[in-house]
Amino acid sequence: MGAFPNPVVCFANSSTERPAHAPLPDALRPPRFHGSVMRANLPPHGGSPDDSLCCVYLEDWSLDEKTSHQPRTRSMPNRPARVGGAPVLVEAEYELKGALQLLAAFNTRTGEVIGRLRRSKRQREFIELLDAIDARTLSWVKVIHVIRDNASIHEGRLVHQRFRIRMHYTPVHCSWMNQIEQWFSILQRKRLTAPNFADLDALAERVHAFIDEWNQPTRRRSSRWSRALSYADAARWTCRI
């Protein structure tokens, strides 16, 4: 967090009738605050961060949730951009009509995306996404590797009953290492920068249309390594992060 600006105090000057500004002494200045992580970056149950994270990026699924998608129906229509570089004008006042939670999985090998829009974000909805991944995977595959963060809905007895699915944790405070976050960023820039939808159904239709368009074979994008990387190299590289 940034520091507070240096405060000033005004003193009345009887001779000139103009205030004289002087900085406060150090003892009277408000303290500065900096964010800090004061505990070990360990996943739940005392385990260590998964050293096979990069290896899994070469194979299977990356999943997470993007929460609180609101239609934000504007009180006035948007004004289009004009010649000369004037931006699109978006009405600041909008009507609240609820929110949707997007649970999505990104296949790091093929670029395919599975998305579910629901009113709530609970373990029940997370299991629904896991079952969709399981149904999409060939029956002869023994283990499905899934990368996810340490959210509470990703834990539980019902989650661990999906025996084909092996979970890989991202380190605590490192959810940005999950590649589904890159796809969420694309969705935000392409469709949700200035939301203005009539209702939740219109919002859901727009998001599902984007997922269908993304999954077309001619448009799908998968993860690519910038250089040749073996599984052993990937594991050693991850340990240095």
Sine and cosine of phi, psi and omega as CSV:
sin_phi,cos_phi,sin_psi,cos_psi,sin_omega,cos_omega
0.00,0.00,0.56,-0.83,-0.04,-1.00
-0.97,0.25,0.34,-0.94,-0.01,-1.00
-0.98,0.21,0.42,-0.91,0.11,-0.99
-0.92,0.38,0.56,-0.83,0.10,-1.00
-0.90,0.43,0.49,-0.87,-0.01,-1.00
-0.89,0.47,0.90,-0.44,0.00,-1.00
-0.96,0.28,0.40,-0.92,0.05,-1.00
-0.81,-0.59,0.39,-0.92,0.05,-1.00
-0.81,-0.58,0.62,-0.79,-0.05,-1.00
-0.98,-0.21,0.73,-0.69,0.07,-1.00
-0.90,-0.43,0.68,-0.74,0.04,-1.00
-0.97,0.23,0.75,-0.67,0.02,-1.00
-0.95,-0.31,0.95,-0.32,-0.12,-0.99
-0.92,0.39,-0.41,0.91,-0.08,-1.00
-0.99,0.17,-0.61,0.79,-0.07,-1.00
-0.95,-0.31,-0.20,0.98,-0.05,-1.00
0.85,0.53,0.48,0.88,0.08,-1.00
-0.85,-0.53,0.66,-0.75,-0.02,-1.00
-0.94,0.34,0.64,-0.77,0.09,-1.00
-0.97,-0.25,0.78,-0.63,-0.04,-1.00
-0.99,-0.10,0.74,-0.67,0.04,-1.00
-0.65,-0.76,0.66,-0.75,0.01,-1.00
-0.93,0.37,0.49,-0.87,0.05,-1.00
-0.93,0.36,0.53,-0.85,0.12,-0.99
-0.87,0.49,0.41,-0.91,-0.03,-1.00
-0.84,0.55,-0.55,0.83,-0.05,-1.00
-0.92,0.38,-0.38,0.93,-0.05,-1.00
-0.98,-0.19,-0.11,0.99,-0.01,-1.00
-0.96,0.28,0.60,-0.80,0.05,-1.00
-0.92,0.40,0.53,-0.85,-0.05,-1.00
-0.94,0.33,0.43,-0.90,0.10,-1.00
-1.00,-0.05,0.51,-0.86,-0.05,-1.00
-0.86,-0.51,0.67,-0.75,0.06,-1.00
-0.75,-0.66,0.69,-0.72,0.06,-1.00
-0.93,0.36,0.56,-0.83,-0.03,-1.00
-0.46,-0.89,0.55,-0.84,0.11,-0.99
-0.99,-0.16,0.90,-0.44,-0.15,-0.99
-0.96,-0.29,0.25,0.97,0.07,-1.00
-0.63,-0.77,0.24,-0.97,-0.06,-1.00
-0.92,0.40,0.61,-0.79,0.01,-1.00
-0.99,0.17,0.98,0.21,-0.04,-1.00
-0.89,-0.46,0.60,-0.80,0.09,-1.00
-0.95,0.31,0.08,-1.00,-0.02,-1.00
-0.86,0.51,0.33,-0.94,0.08,-1.00
0.92,0.40,0.30,0.95,0.11,-0.99
0.98,0.22,0.16,0.99,0.01,-1.00
-0.96,0.28,0.11,-0.99,0.05,-1.00
-0.98,-0.19,0.42,-0.91,0.05,-1.00
-0.82,0.57,0.64,-0.77,-0.14,-0.99
-0.93,0.37,0.86,-0.51,-0.02,-1.00
-0.99,0.12,0.05,1.00,0.03,-1.00
-0.97,-0.25,0.30,0.95,-0.11,-0.99
-0.86,0.51,-0.75,0.66,-0.01,-1.00
-0.91,0.41,-0.56,0.83,0.02,-1.00
-0.89,0.45,-0.65,0.76,-0.02,-1.00
-0.92,0.39,-0.51,0.86,0.04,-1.00
-0.87,0.50,-0.36,0.93,0.03,-1.00
-0.99,0.14,-0.11,0.99,-0.19,-0.98
-0.80,-0.60,-0.87,0.49,-0.37,-0.93
-0.85,-0.53,-0.75,-0.66,-0.25,-0.97
-0.95,-0.30,0.55,-0.83,0.10,-0.99
-0.82,-0.57,0.80,-0.60,-0.10,-0.99
-0.67,-0.74,0.41,-0.91,0.03,-1.00
-0.16,-0.99,-0.06,-1.00,0.01,-1.00
-0.85,-0.52,0.60,-0.80,0.15,-0.99
-0.88,-0.48,0.92,-0.38,-0.25,-0.97
-0.99,-0.16,0.27,-0.96,0.19,-0.98
0.85,0.53,0.85,0.52,0.14,-0.99
-1.00,0.04,0.90,-0.44,-0.07,-1.00
-0.94,-0.35,0.62,-0.78,0.04,-1.00
-0.90,0.43,-0.63,0.78,0.02,-1.00
0.79,0.62,0.88,0.47,0.03,-1.00
-0.91,0.41,0.90,-0.44,-0.09,-1.00
-0.97,0.23,0.52,-0.85,0.00,-1.00
-0.96,0.28,-0.37,0.93,0.05,-1.00
-0.72,-0.69,0.53,-0.85,0.01,-1.00
-0.92,0.40,0.44,-0.90,0.04,-1.00
-0.92,0.39,0.50,-0.87,0.11,-0.99
-0.98,-0.21,0.79,-0.61,-0.10,-1.00
-0.93,0.38,0.29,-0.96,0.07,-1.00
-0.91,0.42,0.48,-0.88,-0.03,-1.00
-0.88,-0.48,0.29,-0.96,0.02,-1.00
-0.88,0.47,0.66,-0.75,-0.02,-1.00
0.96,-0.27,0.01,1.00,0.06,-1.00
1.00,-0.09,0.13,0.99,0.04,-1.00
-0.92,0.39,0.75,-0.66,-0.09,-1.00
-0.97,0.23,0.17,-0.98,0.15,-0.99
-0.92,0.39,0.73,-0.68,0.02,-1.00
-0.99,-0.12,0.85,-0.53,-0.03,-1.00
-0.93,-0.37,0.79,-0.62,0.03,-1.00
-0.87,0.50,0.75,-0.66,-0.05,-1.00
-0.97,0.23,-0.47,0.88,-0.03,-1.00
-1.00,0.03,0.72,-0.70,0.01,-1.00
-0.58,-0.81,0.27,-0.96,-0.02,-1.00
-0.98,-0.18,0.72,-0.69,0.03,-1.00
-0.99,0.15,0.79,-0.62,-0.01,-1.00
-0.73,-0.69,0.54,0.84,0.01,-1.00
1.00,-0.05,-0.12,-0.99,-0.04,-1.00
-0.49,-0.87,0.42,-0.91,0.05,-1.00
-0.88,-0.48,0.49,-0.87,0.05,-1.00
-0.94,-0.35,0.78,-0.62,0.00,-1.00
-0.98,-0.18,0.88,-0.47,0.13,-0.99
-0.95,-0.30,0.84,-0.54,-0.14,-0.99
-0.66,-0.75,0.45,-0.89,0.06,-1.00
-0.76,-0.65,0.68,-0.73,-0.04,-1.00
-0.89,-0.45,0.84,-0.55,0.04,-1.00
-0.99,0.14,0.93,-0.36,-0.09,-1.00
-0.95,0.32,-0.21,0.98,0.00,-1.00
-1.00,-0.06,-0.64,0.77,-0.06,-1.00
-0.94,-0.33,-0.30,0.95,-0.05,-1.00
1.00,0.07,0.02,1.00,0.00,-1.00
-0.93,0.36,0.56,-0.83,0.02,-1.00
-0.84,-0.54,0.73,-0.68,0.15,-0.99
-0.94,-0.35,0.81,-0.59,-0.04,-1.00
-0.77,-0.64,0.61,-0.79,0.06,-1.00
-0.73,-0.68,0.82,-0.57,0.07,-1.00
-0.97,-0.24,0.84,-0.54,-0.05,-1.00
-0.69,-0.72,0.33,-0.94,0.02,-1.00
-0.96,0.29,-0.49,0.87,-0.05,-1.00
-0.83,-0.55,0.35,-0.94,0.06,-1.00
-0.85,-0.53,1.00,0.00,-0.02,-1.00
-0.80,-0.60,0.01,-1.00,0.03,-1.00
-0.89,0.45,-0.51,0.86,0.01,-1.00
-0.88,0.48,-0.71,0.70,0.03,-1.00
-0.93,0.37,-0.58,0.82,0.03,-1.00
-0.91,0.42,-0.66,0.75,0.04,-1.00
-0.90,0.43,-0.59,0.81,0.07,-1.00
-0.86,0.51,-0.64,0.77,0.05,-1.00
-0.93,0.37,-0.66,0.76,0.05,-1.00
-0.88,0.48,-0.66,0.75,0.02,-1.00
-0.90,0.43,-0.57,0.82,0.05,-1.00
-0.91,0.41,-0.64,0.77,0.07,-1.00
-0.89,0.45,-0.69,0.72,0.00,-1.00
-0.89,0.46,-0.66,0.75,0.00,-1.00
-0.93,0.36,-0.47,0.88,-0.02,-1.00
-0.99,0.16,-0.24,0.97,-0.06,-1.00
-1.00,-0.09,0.64,-0.77,-0.01,-1.00
-0.86,0.51,0.55,-0.83,-0.11,-0.99
-0.92,0.40,-0.46,0.89,-0.03,-1.00
-0.98,0.20,-0.17,0.99,0.05,-1.00
-0.96,0.29,0.83,-0.56,-0.08,-1.00
-0.99,0.12,-0.59,0.81,-0.07,-1.00
-0.75,-0.66,0.75,-0.66,0.09,-1.00
-0.94,-0.34,0.90,-0.44,-0.03,-1.00
-1.00,0.06,0.76,-0.65,-0.05,-1.00
-0.77,-0.64,0.78,-0.63,0.06,-1.00
-0.99,-0.16,0.75,-0.66,0.02,-1.00
-0.45,-0.89,0.21,-0.98,0.00,-1.00
-1.00,-0.05,-0.24,-0.97,-0.14,-0.99
-0.98,-0.20,0.48,0.88,0.04,-1.00
-0.89,0.46,0.50,-0.87,-0.09,-1.00
-0.91,0.42,-0.51,0.86,-0.03,-1.00
-0.95,0.31,-0.20,0.98,0.01,-1.00
-1.00,0.07,0.02,1.00,0.01,-1.00
-0.89,-0.46,0.34,-0.94,0.07,-1.00
0.68,-0.73,0.31,-0.95,-0.05,-1.00
-0.89,0.45,-0.67,0.75,-0.04,-1.00
-0.93,0.38,-0.54,0.84,0.04,-1.00
-0.91,0.42,-0.70,0.72,-0.07,-1.00
-0.97,0.23,-0.08,1.00,0.10,-0.99
-0.98,0.17,-0.13,0.99,0.11,-0.99
-0.99,0.14,1.00,0.02,-0.23,-0.97
-0.95,0.32,-0.41,0.91,0.01,-1.00
-0.97,0.23,-0.28,0.96,-0.13,-0.99
-0.99,-0.13,0.83,-0.56,0.07,-1.00
-0.95,-0.33,0.83,-0.56,-0.06,-1.00
-1.00,0.04,0.64,-0.77,0.11,-0.99
-0.83,-0.55,0.81,-0.59,-0.03,-1.00
-1.00,0.08,0.61,-0.79,0.31,-0.95
-0.99,0.12,0.50,-0.87,0.04,-1.00
-0.86,0.50,0.46,-0.89,0.04,-1.00
-0.85,0.52,0.68,-0.74,-0.04,-1.00
0.93,0.36,0.23,0.97,0.01,-1.00
-0.81,-0.58,0.62,0.79,0.02,-1.00
-0.91,0.43,-0.31,0.95,0.03,-1.00
-0.91,0.42,-0.28,0.96,0.05,-1.00
-0.96,0.28,-0.23,0.97,0.01,-1.00
-0.98,0.21,0.86,-0.51,-0.17,-0.99
-0.95,0.33,-0.26,0.97,0.09,-1.00
-0.89,0.46,-0.41,0.91,0.03,-1.00
-0.89,0.45,-0.54,0.84,0.05,-1.00
-0.91,0.41,-0.66,0.75,0.03,-1.00
-0.92,0.39,-0.62,0.78,0.08,-1.00
-0.85,0.52,-0.63,0.78,0.02,-1.00
-0.90,0.44,-0.66,0.75,0.03,-1.00
-0.90,0.44,-0.71,0.71,0.03,-1.00
-0.86,0.51,-0.69,0.73,-0.01,-1.00
-0.88,0.47,-0.70,0.71,-0.04,-1.00
-0.94,0.33,-0.59,0.80,-0.12,-0.99
-0.99,0.12,-0.55,0.83,-0.15,-0.99
-0.78,-0.62,-0.36,0.93,-0.20,-0.98
-0.82,-0.58,0.37,0.93,-0.02,-1.00
-0.90,0.44,-0.73,0.68,0.04,-1.00
-0.75,-0.67,0.98,0.19,-0.10,-1.00
-0.89,0.46,0.68,-0.73,0.04,-1.00
-0.44,-0.90,0.99,0.16,-0.08,-1.00
-0.90,-0.44,0.45,-0.89,-0.05,-1.00
-0.92,0.39,-0.62,0.78,-0.02,-1.00
-0.32,-0.95,-0.08,-1.00,-0.01,-1.00
-0.90,0.43,-0.58,0.82,0.00,-1.00
-0.90,0.44,-0.66,0.76,0.02,-1.00
-0.91,0.41,-0.63,0.78,0.04,-1.00
-0.90,0.43,-0.72,0.69,0.00,-1.00
-0.89,0.45,-0.64,0.77,0.02,-1.00
-0.88,0.47,-0.64,0.77,-0.01,-1.00
-0.92,0.39,-0.67,0.74,-0.01,-1.00
-0.93,0.37,-0.69,0.72,0.01,-1.00
-0.90,0.44,-0.59,0.81,0.04,-1.00
-0.90,0.43,-0.62,0.79,0.04,-1.00
-0.91,0.41,-0.65,0.76,0.02,-1.00
-0.90,0.44,-0.68,0.73,0.03,-1.00
-0.89,0.46,-0.65,0.76,0.03,-1.00
-0.91,0.40,-0.66,0.75,0.00,-1.00
-0.88,0.47,-0.62,0.78,-0.09,-1.00
-0.98,0.19,-0.03,1.00,0.10,-0.99
-0.90,0.43,0.71,-0.71,-0.09,-1.00
-0.84,0.55,-0.51,0.86,-0.04,-1.00
-0.98,0.20,-0.26,0.97,-0.07,-1.00
-0.91,-0.42,-0.24,0.97,-0.09,-1.00
-0.89,0.45,0.62,-0.79,0.02,-1.00
-0.81,-0.58,0.75,-0.67,0.05,-1.00
-0.93,-0.37,0.14,-0.99,0.00,-1.00
-0.96,0.27,0.61,-0.79,0.03,-1.00
-0.75,-0.66,0.70,-0.72,0.09,-1.00
-1.00,0.05,0.61,-0.79,-0.04,-1.00
-0.98,0.22,-0.22,0.98,0.05,-1.00
-0.50,-0.87,0.26,-0.96,0.02,-1.00
-0.89,0.45,0.72,-0.69,-0.08,-1.00
-0.62,-0.79,0.87,-0.49,0.04,-1.00
-0.99,0.13,0.22,-0.98,0.02,-1.00
-0.90,0.43,-0.62,0.78,0.02,-1.00
-0.91,0.42,-0.66,0.75,0.05,-1.00
-0.89,0.46,-0.66,0.75,-0.02,-1.00
-0.89,0.45,-0.67,0.74,0.01,-1.00
-0.90,0.43,-0.68,0.73,0.00,-1.00
-0.92,0.39,-0.61,0.79,-0.01,-1.00
-0.91,0.41,-0.62,0.79,0.00,-1.00
-0.91,0.41,-0.59,0.81,-0.01,-1.00
-0.90,0.44,-0.38,0.92,-0.01,-1.00
-1.00,0.08,-0.15,0.99,-0.04,-1.00
-0.97,0.23,0.00,0.00,0.00,0.00
